[in-house]
Amino acid sequence: MRGRRPVHTAELAQRILGQLSGGRSLRAVCRDRGMPALNTVLKWVSDDREGFAARYRQARNTGNAGRGRPSLCTTEIADRVLEQLASGRRIGEICADPGMPSDATVRQWAIENRAGFAARYRRAKETGRAGTGRPTLYTSELADLILDELAGGRTLADVCGDPGMPAAGTVRLWVIENREDFAADYTLAREFGDHAMAGQILDIVDNRRHDWILRRKPDGETEMILDPHRVRRTELRFMARRWLLSRALQRKYGAPRSAMM
């Protein structure tokens, strides 16, 4: 794992812009060692940190030009994207079509509200999701329900798999757009969830009640023995939670991977 550097510096910004100009996606750049999280960079754009927004757009335009992926928000391309969204297609599928911009580019148009794109983008997604039973409209009740589940130690993907829940990408967009100060509440809920997950790990390790089974011996007597299948299942549950928790702590504190092993 690698540390994430959230502090904006001229050197770090220039490294990111150079990679974008070379044709790499922002998602790929942010996976590199020492790079900040993708949402952090998008926040720099939305806040126009030290004039970063214009330089970011220019770098994206240069990089996309080399890949044949349009990045300018033209009326024609925007209308095509929105029409496909309203028909129920996912943004990733749409942007995989020939001549379409990347999905990150379209989301950036929404964040920056290019030519009033944000509201039209939300309406198109709401229309497209209507037939799938996946709500996209932000409501305080739905947000509170998601936050409660996250604070209880569940992952976002798990929560959004429940009936009536929005897609995980929709919730992340609420965070990016900070709907009704949702970003801070989301971060706090995830922190509580990390603590809850740590408690789950201790319970899994300490609770041995279900590791034993009753076995009948050849002489007809019975005895309690460890069930290897249940023990292995317990190990997998422990390892999965430890891995998730190590990622969360890495993002927050930049702790080395060896500290979690």
N, C-alpha and C positions, 0 to 999 in steps of 0.2 A: 504494500500500500504506500501511498505517498502523501506528504503534507499538502494542504491547500493554503495558499497565501491570499487572503481576502483584501489586504491593504493595497490601495491603488498607488502605484509608483510609475514614474515616467518610463523607467526601464522595462517594467513588466508590461505596461500598455504597449510599448513599441514592439516587444517580442510577440505579443498576441496579434497586433496589426500586421507584422511581417509575415506571420504564418497564414493569416487570412488572405493576404495579397497573393500568397503563393498557391492559393487554391484549396487549402484545407478548410474543413468545416469548423465552426466554433466548438461544436461538441467534441470533435477529435482533438482540437488544440487544448481544451480544458482537461482532457484526460492525461496530458503529459505531466511528468514529474515537476512539481514546483508551481504549477499553474492553479489559478483560482477556479472555483466551481463555475459552471456555465451561468447559473442564475446570478452570481456575483458580477460577472462581466455584463450581463444584460442590465443589471442595476446601474452600472457605470454609464451605460448608454442612456437609460431613461433619465438619470440625474445629470447627464452631460458633464461628467466629472472632468474638469480641466479641458473642456472642449473635445472630449473623447467621442461624442456621438457622430460628428461630421467625419472624423478620421476613420471611425469604424465603418460607416457607410461606404466611404471611398474604398477602403480595403476590401470590403465584401464585394463591391462592384468589380474591382480589379480581379479578385479571385474567381468570381463566378463567370466573368467573361472568358477566362481561360478554360473553363469547364463547359462552356456553352449553356450555362444555367442563368437565365435572366434574374436580375436582382432589382431592377427598377420597377416601381409600382405603377404600371400603366393601367389605364381603364380597361383595356381589352383583357389583360392577364388577370387583373383583379376580378373582373366579372366571370371569367372562366372558373377561377378557383371557387368563388362564392356559389356559382351555379352547381358545381359538383358537390360542394359541402352540403348545400340545401337538399340535394338528392339522396343524402345518406352516406356518401363515401367518406372515408377517413382522410385526414390531411396528408398522412404519409403515402397513401395510395395515389392521391391526386398528384402529389409532387413527384411521383415516380414516372408520370407520363412524360413523353417527349415534349420539350419546349417549355416545361413548367419550372418555376423556381424551386429551391429547396424548401422543405417544410420549416426550417429555422428562419429562412428569409420571410416567409409569409407570416409567421408568428411575430417577427420583428416589425413588420408593417402594422400589425395589430397593436403592438406595444407602443409604437411611435405614432399611431393613429394617422398613417399616411393618407391624405386626402379623405379623411373621415372613414377610413377603412375599419376601424375598431368596432364600431356599432354594427356595421353591415356584416362583419365577420362573426360576431356573437349571434346575430339573428340567423345567419345561415347555419351555424352549428346547432342552434336550438331547433331549427326546422328539420335538419337532417337527423337529429337524435330523437325526434318525437316518435318516429315509428319503431325505435329500438327499445323504448322503455328506459333509456339512460338520461336522467335529467341533467341539464346544463345551466339552468337558471340558478343564480346564487340566491339563497335564502338564509337568514340567520338560523332557522331551525335545522336546516340540512347541514350548515357549517358546524353548528354545535354538536350534532350527532357524530359527524366525522371526527371532530376534535376529541370528543369523549372516547371514541373507539381507539384513536391513536394514543391517547394518554394511558389507555389500559394496556398498551404493549403490542397492539396489532400493527402490521405494516400497512402502508397506504394501499398497496395492491390487494391485500386481503380485504380491507374495508370496502374498497370500490368494487369488489366482486360480489358484495351482498345485493340482493334484489332492491331496486329503487335507488341505487347509488349512482352518482355520476362517474365517468371514466376518470382514472388517475390523472391523465393529462389535463382534464378540466380543472381538477383541484389544484394542480401545479400552476395552472394559468391564474387561478384566483390568488395564489401566493405572489406570483410575479406582478399582477395588477394591484395587489394589496386591497382587494375588495373589502370595504368596511373594516380596515385595519386587520385583515385576516392573516397577514404574513407573520406578525408578532405572535398571535395566538397559535398559529400552526407550529412555529418554532418551539414555543413553550410546551405544546402538547407532545411534540416529538421528544423533547427532553424528559418529560414525565414518562413517556412511553419507554425510553431507554432504561429508566430506573425500574419500571415495571418488568421489563424484559430481564434485567439483572435478577430481580426477585424470582422470576420464573426459572432461571437457570439454577438458582440455589434450591428451589423446590424440587426440580427434576433430579438434581444430584442427591439431595437429602432424603427424598421420599422413595423408599424401597418397597413399599407395600405391594406394588403390582409386579415386582420382579420375580416373585416366587409362585410356583405352582405345586399342586398336590399330585404326587406320583405313587402308583401302587407297585410295590415290590413283588418279586416272584413268590415270596412266601405269603402273600396276601396282605401284609401290613402296608401302611402308607407312610410317606415321608415328604417333606417340603424340600424342593430343589429349585435352584435358579433356572429360569426359563431363558435360554440363550437368545431367542427371538425377541423377547421383551427387553432384555438387556441391550441388545443391538439397537432396538428402536429408541430406547432412552438415550443412548449415545448419540444417535443421529439428531434427536431433538435438541440435545445439549449443544452439539457442534453447530447446528444451524443458527441457534440463538447467539452463540458466542461470535460467530462470523458476522452476523448483522450488527451486534453491539460493537464489535471492533471497528466496523465501518463508520458507525455513528460517532464513536469517540475519536476516530481518526479525523473526521471532518471538523469536529469541534476543537480538539486539542492538538492535532498533529502528532499523536503518540506513535512511536515506531511500532511496526507490526510485531516485533519480538516481545513487546510488552504485553500483548494479548495472547501469546502462545503458551 
